[in-house]
Amino acid sequence: MNLHIVALFKFNESYLMEAVDLFQKLVRETRKEEGCVTYELIEDNEQKGTFFLIELWESVEHHNRHNGTDHLFEFRQNAAKILTETIQVYKGFKIY
């Protein structure tokens, strides 16, 4: 069963270019992973510094493997320094 994920990130406005650079590497590498169906970065058009990752994985197992990748670890480590809030992650399965 496909796993849908929405992750919400809020960055300090002073570090937006750095945040985008971090995301670009993460998205580029994640899209190469087995089981990654969709991995899209969206910038909120009303709240500067707010981004969403929209993810679709073939299975929970594929996402679990993603959680152990070096590129995700590196992203989390570097992003933590410039986030203004804790990352919010929502996971679920399509019901309709």
Helices and strands as residue ranges (DSSP letters): E 3-10, G 13-15, H 16-30, E 36-43, E 50-57, H 60-67, H 70-79, E 88-92
